[in-house]
């Protein structure tokens, strides 16, 4: 393989509202189930390619609503996590998984070093560079963004139901996550919200938080939403309304940056 993406397919990364006046930078690494044409189906069924192993259903829609409400910027990946999971570094086996939950991914087995490098160069690095460039430009202008990565998760994983509804995830920097959890669990509780569930740093899911947030000294948090709660436009807007309030109140409670 000498190249992966065609001219017709365009850039792997999309940036919405790049000149936003607000402080929030929303990042959605698993926004799309789309595979590059040259990868075919990776040997997977239509059912698998539409499932959570290929993308995070509802996450992009909620991120878009939030970016609109808060006048924030949204950067998202235009191709499936099965081609390259942009929340994983190139050295991670999960970056181009040969197995995802109960699904074998034949097209990701026995890739040559050149094929792996092509996916890194054409999908991961443009995404990585776009976020770092945005952060760098904002900091140079005296505007430090707040990083919020948006994800969704399946209600049933390896046959086991999950009762958690929203996960608030963090790595070494828990400033924003701490305040979000405190506010979300103070008084009447709208959702089952937990810290570092259903995943956490030990699962290797905080790459983006560390790479773009922690290393730049930015407030950062990863939000995981159970995808049965955001299956349609109405439920996506309801969730965005809730998260908007939570983010605004939490940022107001942060010490001056």
N, C-alpha and C positions, 0 to 999 in steps of 0.2 A: 504494500500500500504506500503510494507516494504522496497521497493527500487524502483528507477525510471529507471536509466540507466543500460543497460546490458553491459557485458564485450565486446560484439561485437561492440556496439555503441561507446565505447571508451570515451576519455576525453571530457568534455563539452567546453574546451578552447583550442585554437590552438595558437602557437607562431611561427611566421615566422621570420627568420634571427635574432635570439636572441642575437647573438654576433656582431650585426651591428656596424660599425665604426661611423655612423652618429648620430646626436643628436635627431632626431625625433622619437617619439613613436606614432605610429598610432594605434588607438583603434576602432574596429568596433563591436558594441554591437548587431546589428541587421543584421548580415551577412548572415543568412541562414533561409530558410523556413521549414527546417526539424524539425519534431516532434519526441520526443522519442517514440519508438514503443509502450510502455505501456500506452501512452496517446491516442492511436488510432488517430482519426481525430478531437477530442474534439467536435464532433457533427457538424463540418463545412463541407461545400461543397468543391470540388476540386478547384473551382474558388476562393473561399475565401482563401484557403490555399496557393494559388499561388499569391495572391494580396499583396498590401503594408501593410495590417494589420498583416501579418505573418513575414515580413522581410523588409529590405530596398533594393529594387532592384538596382543593379549597384554599391552600396556603397563599397562592398568588392573588386570588380574588380578595382575601382579607387584607393582604399587604397593600394592594392597590387602594382599597377603601381607606385604610389608615393613612397612606401617603397623601391622599386627597384631603382628608379631614385635617391633617396636621401640617399641610403644605411641606411635606417631606419629599426626599428623593428615594426612588426605588430602583435597585439594580437586581436584575434577575437573569438566570440561566435559561437559554432557549432550547436546550436539548436535555434528554433524559439522563437521570442519574445512572442509568445502566451503561450509557456510553462513557460518562465520566461523572463521578460524584464530587461536585465542587466543594463539598464540606469535608473533603479528605485530601491530605497531601499526596503527591505522586508516589511516595514510597509505601503507602498503605495498600494492603491487599483489597480493602474495601473501596478503593478509588474506582476500580473496574472489576466489580465482584463476579466471581465464577459461580457463586451461590448466593441467593438473596432469600432469606427466610426458608420456605420449603421449595423454592424454585431453583433448579439448575439453570445456568445461563451459558449454553453451549458456545455462543459466539465470543464469550470472554475467557474461554479456556484455551490454553496453549497459544496465546498471543506471542508474537515475536517481540524482541526488545524494540524494534523499529516501529511496530504497530502501537505499542504502549506509548512510546515517545511522541508519536503523531497525535494521539488523543490528548496527551498532556499539553503539547504545543498549540493545538488548535481549539481546545475547549477550556482546559483549566487555566492556562497562563493568561489568555485574554480576559477571562473573568477576574482572576486574581489581580491583574495589572489595572483593570478598570476601577476596582474598588480602592486600591492603594493610591491611584492617581487622584481619585475624588477626595479621599481623606487628606492627602498631601496638599491639594489645592485649597481645601477648606481651612486647614490649619495655617497655611501661608497667608490666608486672608483674615486670620484672627478669629475664625469660626470653627470651633471644635465640635464635630458632629457626635450624635448619640447613635450607637450601632444597635439595631434590633434585627435579628435574623428570625425569619418566619418559617415555621414548619407545621406539618400535620402528621398524625400517626394513626395506625389502624386500631379499631376497637378490639380486635381479636388477633393475637400474635402467637404463632405456634400452637394454635388451638385453645389458648387461654384468654378469657375476657379481661379487659383492662377497665378498672373503675375510675382511674384518674381521668379528668376531663381536660385540664390545662396544666402543662408543665412549664415551670419557670426555671430555666437552666443557666448555669454560670460556670466559669472556670475559676481561676485564681482571684479575679475581681468580682466580688459579689455585691458591690455597692447598690446598683440599680435593682438587682434581683431581690436583695434583702428588703428594700422599700416596697417593691411590688407585692411581695409575699405578705408583708406586714399590713399593708392597706387592704389587700384582697381578703384577708382573714379577720379583719377587724369589723365586728358587728355582724350584720346579715351577710352570709356567704352565698354568692351567686353560683359558684361552680366548685367542684372538687379540684382544688389547685394545690400542687405539691412542688417541692424543690427537687430539681434534678431527677424528675421522673417524666416519662417512662425510661428515659436514658439519662446518662450523666457523663462527666469527664472520663470515667474509666471505660466507657463504651466508645471512646474516640470521636464523639460528636461535636466537640467544641473547637475544632480546627479554625473555623471562621472567626469565632469570638477571640481566640488568642491571636491569630494572624493579623486581623484588622482592628480589633478593639484593645486587647490587653497590651500589645506591643506598642500601641500608639497612645496609651494612657487615656483612652476614651471610655466613658460609661458604656456598658454593653450588656445585652441579655439575649437569650435565645428563647423564643416562645414556641411551645409545642401544643397543638390543638387536636383533640381527638376528632378524626375527620367525619364522624357521623353527626357532629354538631355544626358542620359548615358545608352541607351537601347542596344547598341551593342559595339563590341570591338573597332571599330574606334572612336565612340563618347566618349567612356571611356578613350581612350588614349589622345584624344584632351583635355578633361577636366583635366586629370592628368597633361598634359603639362602646361596648364594654371595655375593650382593650385601650381605646382612646382615653377614656376617663382614668384608667389605671396608670397608663404611661404619664399622662399630664400630672396627676397627683403625685406620682412617685418622683418625677423630675423636680417638682416644686419642693419636695422634701429632701432632696440631695443638697449637701453643702455646696457653697459657691465653688465653681470650677475655675 
